[in-house]
Amino acid sequence: MLPDIQTAIPGPRSLDLAARLSQHECRNVTFMNSEFPVFWQRASGTNVWDVDGNRLLDFTSAFGVSGLGHSPPTVLSALKNQADQLIHGMGDVHPTELKVRLCEKISQITFERWGQGPAKVILGNTGFESIEAALKTSLLASGKPSVITFENAYHGLGYGTLAAGAMHRFSAPFVAQLSDFGHPLPFPQCFCEQKLPCNPDCLEQLTTLETALRKKIEQNPIGAILVEPIQGRGGKVVPPPGFLPLLRQICDDTGSLLIADEILTGLNRCGSLFACEANQTVPDLICLGKSLASGLPLSACVGTAELMDRAWPPSDGEAIHTTTHLGNPPACAMALAALDLHSKSDLAKHVQQRGSLFTKLLEKIDLPSRGRILGRGLLLGVEILTPNGQPDRAATSGFVVHSLKKGLITLSASPAGNVLSLVPPFNINEDELRYFADCLQEYLTSLPGSIS
Ligand SMILES: Cc1ncc(COP(=O)(O)O)c(C=O)c1O
Protein backbone atom coordinates (compact mmCIF):
# COMPACT_ATOMS: atom_id res chain seq x y z
CA MET A 1 0.00 0.00 0.00
CA LEU A 2 1.22 3.49 -0.76
CA PRO A 3 1.90 5.82 2.17
CA ASP A 4 -0.94 7.62 3.90
CA ILE A 5 0.11 10.94 5.41
CA GLN A 6 -2.21 12.40 8.06
CA THR A 7 -0.09 15.26 9.43
CA ALA A 8 2.94 17.21 8.37
CA ILE A 9 6.04 15.06 8.86
CA PRO A 10 7.32 15.03 11.52
CA GLY A 11 3.95 15.50 13.22
CA PRO A 12 3.33 17.21 16.56
CA ARG A 13 3.72 14.08 18.70
CA SER A 14 7.04 13.19 17.05
CA LEU A 15 8.30 16.73 17.58
CA ASP A 16 7.29 16.63 21.22
CA LEU A 17 8.99 13.26 21.77
CA ALA A 18 12.16 14.54 20.08
CA ALA A 19 12.27 17.51 22.43
CA ARG A 20 11.87 15.19 25.45
CA LEU A 21 14.41 12.67 24.20
CA SER A 22 17.00 15.35 23.64
CA GLN A 23 16.86 16.08 27.37
CA HIS A 24 17.80 12.59 28.50
CA GLU A 25 19.48 10.58 25.76
CA CYS A 26 23.18 11.02 25.09
CA ARG A 27 23.60 13.50 22.25
CA ASN A 28 25.45 11.28 19.81
CA VAL A 29 22.76 8.60 19.57
CA THR A 30 19.54 9.77 17.88
CA PHE A 31 19.96 12.37 15.15
CA MET A 32 17.36 15.10 15.60
CA ASN A 33 16.50 18.36 13.91
CA SER A 34 13.27 20.14 12.99
CA GLU A 35 12.66 17.70 10.09
CA PHE A 36 13.85 14.42 11.60
CA PRO A 37 13.01 11.82 12.98
CA VAL A 38 9.50 10.39 13.21
CA PHE A 39 8.78 8.14 16.20
CA TRP A 40 7.55 4.67 15.29
CA GLN A 41 4.51 3.14 16.97
CA ARG A 42 3.78 -0.11 15.12
CA ALA A 43 4.68 -1.92 11.92
CA SER A 44 3.38 -4.71 9.70
CA GLY A 45 4.75 -6.02 6.41
CA THR A 46 6.27 -3.09 4.51
CA ASN A 47 4.33 -0.50 6.54
CA VAL A 48 5.29 1.52 9.60
CA TRP A 49 2.86 3.75 11.52
CA ASP A 50 4.28 6.69 13.43
CA VAL A 51 2.88 8.22 16.62
CA ASP A 52 1.00 10.84 14.57
CA GLY A 53 -0.93 8.22 12.61
CA ASN A 54 1.09 8.48 9.39
CA ARG A 55 1.58 5.24 7.47
CA LEU A 56 5.05 5.08 5.97
CA LEU A 57 6.73 2.64 3.59
CA ASP A 58 9.93 1.09 4.91
CA PHE A 59 12.74 0.94 2.32
CA THR A 60 15.31 -0.01 4.99
CA SER A 61 13.78 -3.16 6.56
CA ALA A 62 14.77 -1.34 9.75
CA PHE A 63 18.54 -1.75 9.20
CA GLY A 64 18.11 -4.96 7.19
CA VAL A 65 16.40 -6.84 10.01
CA SER A 66 12.88 -7.19 8.58
CA GLY A 67 13.53 -8.78 5.20
CA LEU A 68 10.54 -11.05 5.83
CA GLY A 69 8.48 -7.91 6.52
CA HIS A 70 7.68 -6.45 9.92
CA SER A 71 6.15 -9.07 12.25
CA PRO A 72 5.65 -11.99 9.84
CA PRO A 73 2.66 -13.94 11.27
CA THR A 74 4.45 -17.25 12.00
CA VAL A 75 7.40 -15.46 13.62
CA LEU A 76 5.04 -13.34 15.69
CA SER A 77 3.10 -16.34 16.96
CA ALA A 78 6.38 -18.12 17.82
CA LEU A 79 7.30 -15.07 19.91
CA LYS A 80 3.90 -14.96 21.62
CA ASN A 81 3.93 -18.68 22.44
CA GLN A 82 7.44 -18.48 23.81
CA ALA A 83 6.70 -15.35 25.84
CA ASP A 84 4.02 -17.32 27.69
CA GLN A 85 6.54 -19.99 28.69
CA LEU A 86 10.05 -18.62 29.22
CA ILE A 87 11.41 -15.18 28.40
CA HIS A 88 14.90 -15.47 29.81
CA GLY A 89 16.96 -18.47 30.83
CA MET A 90 20.58 -19.42 31.52
CA GLY A 91 21.88 -19.87 27.99
CA ASP A 92 25.36 -21.25 28.72
CA VAL A 93 24.51 -22.98 32.01
CA HIS A 94 20.99 -24.52 31.82
CA PRO A 95 19.97 -24.04 28.16
CA THR A 96 16.63 -24.57 26.41
CA GLU A 97 15.60 -27.10 23.78
CA LEU A 98 15.14 -24.11 21.47
CA LYS A 99 18.87 -23.42 21.57
CA VAL A 100 19.56 -27.04 20.61
CA ARG A 101 17.13 -26.86 17.67
CA LEU A 102 18.47 -23.51 16.51
CA CYS A 103 22.10 -24.65 16.50
CA GLU A 104 21.03 -27.78 14.57
CA LYS A 105 19.10 -25.67 12.06
CA ILE A 106 21.97 -23.21 11.54
CA SER A 107 24.32 -26.14 10.96
CA GLN A 108 21.91 -27.63 8.39
CA ILE A 109 21.52 -24.45 6.34
CA THR A 110 25.25 -23.62 6.29
CA PHE A 111 28.11 -26.12 6.36
CA GLU A 112 25.95 -29.26 6.11
CA ARG A 113 24.21 -27.82 3.05
CA TRP A 114 27.64 -26.97 1.63
CA GLY A 115 28.78 -30.58 2.07
CA GLN A 116 31.30 -29.78 4.82
CA GLY A 117 29.79 -31.86 7.61
CA PRO A 118 28.27 -30.60 10.85
CA ALA A 119 28.82 -27.05 12.06
CA LYS A 120 29.15 -25.62 15.54
CA VAL A 121 27.72 -22.28 16.56
CA ILE A 122 28.47 -19.52 19.05
CA LEU A 123 25.29 -17.53 19.58
CA GLY A 124 25.43 -13.83 20.43
CA ASN A 125 23.08 -10.88 20.57
CA THR A 126 24.24 -8.23 18.12
CA GLY A 127 26.14 -8.57 14.87
CA PHE A 128 29.44 -7.23 16.12
CA GLU A 129 29.55 -9.88 18.84
CA SER A 130 29.48 -12.64 16.23
CA ILE A 131 32.40 -11.03 14.38
CA GLU A 132 34.34 -10.77 17.63
CA ALA A 133 33.60 -14.47 18.28
CA ALA A 134 35.01 -15.21 14.81
CA LEU A 135 38.12 -13.11 15.49
CA LYS A 136 38.68 -15.00 18.74
CA THR A 137 38.13 -18.32 16.91
CA SER A 138 40.74 -17.42 14.31
CA LEU A 139 43.29 -16.49 16.97
CA LEU A 140 42.66 -19.68 18.95
CA ALA A 141 42.81 -21.85 15.83
CA SER A 142 45.85 -20.28 14.23
CA GLY A 143 47.76 -18.61 17.05
CA LYS A 144 48.10 -15.62 14.68
CA PRO A 145 46.60 -12.30 15.81
CA SER A 146 46.56 -10.23 12.60
CA VAL A 147 43.57 -10.05 10.27
CA ILE A 148 43.24 -8.76 6.73
CA THR A 149 40.21 -6.53 6.32
CA PHE A 150 39.01 -4.20 3.56
CA GLU A 151 38.81 -0.44 3.26
CA ASN A 152 35.32 0.91 4.00
CA ALA A 153 34.33 -2.35 5.65
CA TYR A 154 31.73 -2.15 8.39
CA HIS A 155 31.62 -4.93 10.97
CA GLY A 156 30.06 -3.04 13.89
CA LEU A 157 31.28 -0.78 16.63
CA GLY A 158 32.67 -2.97 19.42
CA TYR A 159 36.37 -2.42 20.07
CA GLY A 160 37.38 -5.65 18.31
CA THR A 161 35.27 -4.90 15.27
CA LEU A 162 36.29 -1.23 15.24
CA ALA A 163 39.90 -2.33 15.10
CA ALA A 164 39.14 -4.81 12.33
CA GLY A 165 36.78 -2.57 10.35
CA ALA A 166 38.17 0.23 8.32
CA MET A 167 35.78 3.13 8.59
CA HIS A 168 37.97 5.84 10.00
CA ARG A 169 34.97 7.94 10.99
CA PHE A 170 33.95 5.42 13.65
CA SER A 171 37.37 4.39 14.93
CA ALA A 172 39.21 7.74 14.97
CA PRO A 173 37.80 9.06 18.30
CA PHE A 174 38.77 5.83 20.07
CA VAL A 175 42.07 5.01 18.47
CA ALA A 176 43.94 5.43 21.77
CA GLN A 177 42.14 2.36 23.13
CA LEU A 178 42.28 0.22 19.97
CA SER A 179 44.79 -2.43 19.09
CA ASP A 180 46.04 -2.55 15.52
CA PHE A 181 45.68 -6.15 14.39
CA GLY A 182 43.67 -5.18 11.26
CA HIS A 183 45.40 -4.75 7.89
CA PRO A 184 42.97 -3.06 5.50
CA LEU A 185 43.39 -3.49 1.74
CA PRO A 186 41.31 -1.89 -1.06
CA PHE A 187 37.97 -3.59 -1.74
CA PRO A 188 37.68 -4.27 -5.49
CA GLN A 189 34.61 -3.17 -7.44
CA CYS A 190 32.93 -5.11 -10.20
CA PHE A 191 32.70 -3.39 -13.58
CA CYS A 192 31.44 -6.37 -15.55
CA GLU A 193 27.99 -7.03 -14.11
CA GLN A 194 29.23 -10.27 -12.56
CA LYS A 195 29.95 -11.90 -15.91
CA LEU A 196 32.79 -14.41 -16.05
CA PRO A 197 35.47 -14.22 -17.28
CA CYS A 198 36.10 -10.88 -15.56
CA ASN A 199 36.71 -7.87 -17.79
CA PRO A 200 40.23 -6.28 -17.81
CA ASP A 201 39.36 -3.63 -15.16
CA CYS A 202 38.16 -6.28 -12.74
CA LEU A 203 41.08 -8.57 -13.51
CA GLU A 204 43.61 -5.82 -12.95
CA GLN A 205 42.19 -5.08 -9.49
CA LEU A 206 42.25 -8.75 -8.57
CA THR A 207 45.85 -9.16 -9.76
CA THR A 208 46.98 -6.13 -7.71
CA LEU A 209 45.02 -7.38 -4.72
CA GLU A 210 46.49 -10.86 -4.94
CA THR A 211 50.03 -9.46 -4.85
CA ALA A 212 49.19 -7.24 -1.86
CA LEU A 213 47.46 -10.08 -0.01
CA ARG A 214 50.31 -12.54 -0.47
CA LYS A 215 52.83 -9.90 0.62
CA LYS A 216 50.82 -9.03 3.76
CA ILE A 217 50.52 -12.70 4.67
CA GLU A 218 54.25 -13.22 4.15
CA GLN A 219 55.18 -10.26 6.34
CA ASN A 220 52.58 -10.48 9.14
CA PRO A 221 51.10 -13.16 11.40
CA ILE A 222 47.78 -13.23 9.51
CA GLY A 223 45.22 -15.62 11.02
CA ALA A 224 42.21 -14.65 8.92
CA ILE A 225 40.73 -12.60 6.11
CA LEU A 226 37.50 -10.90 7.20
CA VAL A 227 35.18 -9.81 4.39
CA GLU A 228 31.66 -8.69 3.56
CA PRO A 229 30.69 -10.48 0.31
CA ILE A 230 29.07 -7.18 -0.72
CA GLN A 231 29.96 -4.04 1.22
CA GLY A 232 26.74 -2.71 2.71
CA ARG A 233 27.33 0.40 4.74
CA GLY A 234 30.40 1.01 2.58
CA GLY A 235 28.02 1.75 -0.34
CA LYS A 236 26.48 -1.52 -1.68
CA VAL A 237 29.74 -2.30 -3.47
CA VAL A 238 29.70 -5.61 -5.37
CA PRO A 239 33.20 -7.04 -5.96
CA PRO A 240 34.22 -8.88 -9.16
CA PRO A 241 32.93 -12.47 -9.30
CA GLY A 242 36.50 -13.76 -8.98
CA PHE A 243 37.06 -11.95 -5.65
CA LEU A 244 35.72 -14.44 -3.10
CA PRO A 245 37.21 -17.44 -4.97
CA LEU A 246 40.57 -15.60 -4.91
CA LEU A 247 40.33 -15.09 -1.14
CA ARG A 248 39.38 -18.76 -0.74
CA GLN A 249 42.41 -19.80 -2.78
CA ILE A 250 44.79 -17.59 -0.82
CA CYS A 251 43.42 -18.87 2.51
CA ASP A 252 43.83 -22.46 1.30
CA ASP A 253 47.41 -21.74 0.18
CA THR A 254 48.45 -19.99 3.40
CA GLY A 255 46.33 -21.65 6.10
CA SER A 256 44.46 -18.43 6.95
CA LEU A 257 40.74 -18.58 7.75
CA LEU A 258 38.15 -16.94 5.52
CA ILE A 259 35.52 -15.18 7.65
CA ALA A 260 32.38 -14.10 5.77
CA ASP A 261 30.46 -11.29 7.44
CA GLU A 262 26.95 -12.12 6.15
CA ILE A 263 25.21 -10.16 8.90
CA LEU A 264 23.60 -7.94 6.25
CA THR A 265 24.01 -9.94 3.04
CA GLY A 266 22.84 -13.30 4.41
CA LEU A 267 19.40 -14.91 4.57
CA ASN A 268 18.24 -14.22 1.04
CA ARG A 269 18.90 -10.47 1.06
CA CYS A 270 21.06 -10.66 -2.06
CA GLY A 271 19.01 -13.24 -3.97
CA SER A 272 20.68 -16.40 -2.60
CA LEU A 273 20.41 -17.88 0.89
CA PHE A 274 23.93 -16.55 1.53
CA ALA A 275 25.71 -14.05 -0.70
CA CYS A 276 28.94 -16.08 -0.84
CA GLU A 277 26.99 -18.86 -2.60
CA ALA A 278 26.57 -16.65 -5.67
CA ASN A 279 30.35 -16.94 -6.12
CA GLN A 280 30.53 -20.63 -5.19
CA THR A 281 32.68 -19.84 -2.16
CA VAL A 282 32.48 -21.63 1.17
CA PRO A 283 34.04 -19.62 4.02
CA ASP A 284 35.65 -21.13 7.12
CA LEU A 285 33.47 -19.05 9.41
CA ILE A 286 30.22 -17.26 8.65
CA CYS A 287 28.70 -14.56 10.85
CA LEU A 288 24.95 -13.96 10.90
CA GLY A 289 22.86 -11.34 12.68
CA LYS A 290 20.26 -8.70 11.81
CA SER A 291 17.45 -10.73 10.18
CA LEU A 292 18.34 -14.00 11.94
CA ALA A 293 15.49 -13.66 14.45
CA SER A 294 13.47 -11.25 12.30
CA GLY A 295 13.25 -8.61 15.03
CA LEU A 296 14.89 -9.64 18.32
CA PRO A 297 18.66 -9.28 18.76
CA LEU A 298 20.37 -12.55 17.86
CA SER A 299 23.61 -13.36 16.08
CA ALA A 300 25.70 -16.40 15.31
CA CYS A 301 29.30 -17.22 14.51
CA VAL A 302 29.34 -20.54 12.65
CA GLY A 303 32.20 -22.83 11.59
CA THR A 304 32.68 -26.52 10.88
CA ALA A 305 32.68 -28.69 14.00
CA GLU A 306 36.26 -29.63 13.11
CA LEU A 307 37.48 -26.02 13.13
CA MET A 308 35.47 -24.95 16.18
CA ASP A 309 36.69 -27.95 18.20
CA ARG A 310 40.27 -27.26 17.14
CA ALA A 311 39.96 -23.63 18.26
CA TRP A 312 37.92 -23.80 21.46
CA PRO A 313 38.81 -25.95 24.48
CA PRO A 314 36.01 -27.81 26.31
CA SER A 315 34.32 -25.69 28.97
CA ASP A 316 35.63 -26.21 32.47
CA GLY A 317 32.45 -24.73 33.90
CA GLU A 318 33.32 -21.13 33.08
CA ALA A 319 32.89 -20.27 29.38
CA ILE A 320 35.66 -17.95 28.14
CA HIS A 321 33.30 -16.35 25.64
CA THR A 322 29.61 -15.83 26.46
CA THR A 323 26.98 -13.22 27.29
CA THR A 324 24.14 -13.03 29.80
CA HIS A 325 21.47 -13.23 27.10
CA LEU A 326 23.12 -15.99 25.01
CA GLY A 327 20.42 -18.18 23.45
CA ASN A 328 17.59 -15.90 24.59
CA PRO A 329 14.48 -18.14 24.31
CA PRO A 330 12.08 -15.78 22.46
CA ALA A 331 14.88 -14.82 20.03
CA CYS A 332 15.64 -18.52 19.37
CA ALA A 333 11.93 -19.27 18.84
CA MET A 334 11.63 -16.39 16.39
CA ALA A 335 14.80 -17.44 14.57
CA LEU A 336 13.50 -21.00 14.12
CA ALA A 337 10.27 -19.65 12.61
CA ALA A 338 12.18 -17.14 10.46
CA LEU A 339 14.64 -19.77 9.19
CA ASP A 340 11.70 -21.97 8.15
CA LEU A 341 10.54 -19.11 5.93
CA HIS A 342 14.08 -18.45 4.66
CA SER A 343 14.49 -22.14 3.77
CA LYS A 344 11.56 -22.06 1.33
CA SER A 345 13.05 -22.79 -2.06
CA ASP A 346 11.38 -19.96 -4.01
CA LEU A 347 12.30 -17.05 -1.71
CA ALA A 348 15.76 -16.40 -3.18
CA LYS A 349 14.30 -16.32 -6.69
CA HIS A 350 11.57 -13.96 -5.57
CA VAL A 351 14.21 -11.56 -4.17
CA GLN A 352 16.16 -11.75 -7.44
CA GLN A 353 13.04 -10.88 -9.44
CA ARG A 354 11.98 -8.01 -7.15
CA GLY A 355 15.57 -6.73 -7.19
CA SER A 356 15.78 -6.71 -10.97
CA LEU A 357 12.38 -5.01 -11.28
CA PHE A 358 13.53 -2.32 -8.82
CA THR A 359 16.84 -1.93 -10.69
CA LYS A 360 14.99 -1.46 -14.02
CA LEU A 361 12.72 1.20 -12.53
CA LEU A 362 15.71 3.05 -11.08
CA GLU A 363 17.62 2.81 -14.37
CA LYS A 364 14.74 4.59 -16.11
CA ILE A 365 15.61 7.74 -14.15
CA ASP A 366 17.59 9.33 -16.93
CA LEU A 367 19.38 12.21 -15.20
CA PRO A 368 23.10 12.87 -14.79
CA SER A 369 22.56 13.27 -11.04
CA ARG A 370 21.52 9.60 -10.90
CA GLY A 371 24.82 7.75 -10.84
CA ARG A 372 25.30 3.99 -10.87
CA ILE A 373 22.80 1.52 -9.50
CA LEU A 374 24.77 -0.64 -7.07
CA GLY A 375 24.24 -3.84 -5.13
CA ARG A 376 22.48 -7.13 -5.78
CA GLY A 377 19.08 -8.66 -5.03
CA LEU A 378 17.28 -6.34 -2.63
CA LEU A 379 20.51 -4.86 -1.22
CA LEU A 380 20.63 -1.97 -3.66
CA GLY A 381 22.08 1.52 -3.79
CA VAL A 382 21.74 4.56 -6.04
CA GLU A 383 24.68 6.93 -6.35
CA ILE A 384 23.71 10.61 -6.32
CA LEU A 385 26.04 12.99 -8.18
CA THR A 386 26.51 16.74 -8.56
CA PRO A 387 26.14 18.30 -12.07
CA ASN A 388 29.90 17.83 -12.51
CA GLY A 389 29.77 14.18 -11.55
CA GLN A 390 31.06 14.37 -7.97
CA PRO A 391 29.50 12.53 -4.98
CA ASP A 392 26.60 14.67 -3.73
CA ARG A 393 26.23 14.06 0.01
CA ALA A 394 23.89 17.03 0.53
CA ALA A 395 21.45 15.95 -2.18
CA THR A 396 21.49 12.39 -0.85
CA SER A 397 20.70 13.32 2.73
CA GLY A 398 18.25 15.86 1.28
CA PHE A 399 16.36 12.98 -0.34
CA VAL A 400 16.25 11.04 2.94
CA VAL A 401 14.44 14.02 4.51
CA HIS A 402 12.35 14.87 1.40
CA SER A 403 11.18 11.29 0.91
CA LEU A 404 10.22 10.97 4.59
CA LYS A 405 7.72 13.76 3.96
CA LYS A 406 6.37 11.63 1.08
CA GLY A 407 6.06 8.67 3.44
CA LEU A 408 9.26 6.80 2.56
CA ILE A 409 11.79 5.60 5.11
CA THR A 410 15.25 5.59 3.53
CA LEU A 411 18.89 5.88 4.60
CA SER A 412 22.13 6.90 2.96
CA ALA A 413 25.42 4.97 2.90
CA SER A 414 29.01 5.00 1.55
CA PRO A 415 32.06 6.91 2.85
CA ALA A 416 31.07 9.93 0.78
CA GLY A 417 27.46 9.67 2.02
CA ASN A 418 26.13 9.82 -1.54
CA VAL A 419 24.56 6.40 -1.96
CA LEU A 420 20.87 5.95 -1.25
CA SER A 421 20.61 2.68 0.59
CA LEU A 422 17.66 0.58 -0.61
CA VAL A 423 17.03 -2.47 1.53
CA PRO A 424 13.25 -3.03 1.44
CA PRO A 425 11.34 -6.01 2.86
CA PHE A 426 11.12 -8.84 0.32
CA ASN A 427 7.33 -8.46 -0.03
CA ILE A 428 7.57 -4.89 -1.34
CA ASN A 429 5.24 -4.73 -4.35
CA GLU A 430 5.53 -3.21 -7.80
CA ASP A 431 3.35 -0.16 -7.01
CA GLU A 432 5.48 0.60 -3.96
CA LEU A 433 8.70 0.32 -5.98
CA ARG A 434 7.24 2.56 -8.72
CA TYR A 435 6.20 5.11 -6.11
CA PHE A 436 9.76 5.21 -4.79
CA ALA A 437 11.26 5.58 -8.28
CA ASP A 438 8.78 8.38 -9.13
CA CYS A 439 9.64 10.24 -5.90
CA LEU A 440 13.35 9.96 -6.64
CA GLN A 441 12.87 11.08 -10.25
CA GLU A 442 10.85 14.11 -9.12
CA TYR A 443 13.40 15.01 -6.45
CA LEU A 444 16.43 14.72 -8.74
CA THR A 445 14.67 16.76 -11.43
CA SER A 446 14.10 19.52 -8.87
CA LEU A 447 17.78 19.79 -7.91
CA PRO A 448 19.54 22.99 -9.00
CA GLY A 449 21.52 22.39 -12.18
CA SER A 450 19.45 19.36 -13.16
CA ILE A 451 18.80 19.03 -16.91
CA SER A 452 15.22 17.82 -17.09
C1 LIG B 1 28.03 -6.15 7.47
C2 LIG B 1 27.75 -5.80 8.91
N1 LIG B 1 28.47 -6.39 9.86
C3 LIG B 1 28.27 -6.12 11.17
C4 LIG B 1 27.31 -5.21 11.55
C5 LIG B 1 27.13 -4.89 13.02
O1 LIG B 1 25.93 -5.40 13.50
P1 LIG B 1 25.33 -4.81 14.86
O2 LIG B 1 24.99 -3.39 14.61
O3 LIG B 1 24.13 -5.68 15.13
O4 LIG B 1 26.39 -4.98 15.90
C6 LIG B 1 26.55 -4.56 10.59
C7 LIG B 1 25.56 -3.55 10.96
O5 LIG B 1 25.09 -2.74 10.20
C8 LIG B 1 26.78 -4.87 9.22
O6 LIG B 1 26.08 -4.26 8.25
The ligand as a Gaussian input file, in Angstrom:
#p B3LYP/6-31G(d) Opt

LIG

0 1
 C       28.029000      -6.155000       7.468000
 C       27.750000      -5.803000       8.909000
 N       28.471000      -6.395000       9.859000
 C       28.275000      -6.124000      11.166000
 C       27.315000      -5.209000      11.554000
 C       27.133000      -4.891000      13.016000
 O       25.928000      -5.401000      13.499000
 P       25.330000      -4.815000      14.864000
 O       24.994000      -3.386000      14.615000
 O       24.126000      -5.676000      15.130000
 O       26.388000      -4.983000      15.899000
 C       26.555000      -4.565000      10.588000
 C       25.556000      -3.554000      10.956000
 O       25.095000      -2.742000      10.200000
 C       26.777000      -4.870000       9.222000
 O       26.084000      -4.257000       8.247000

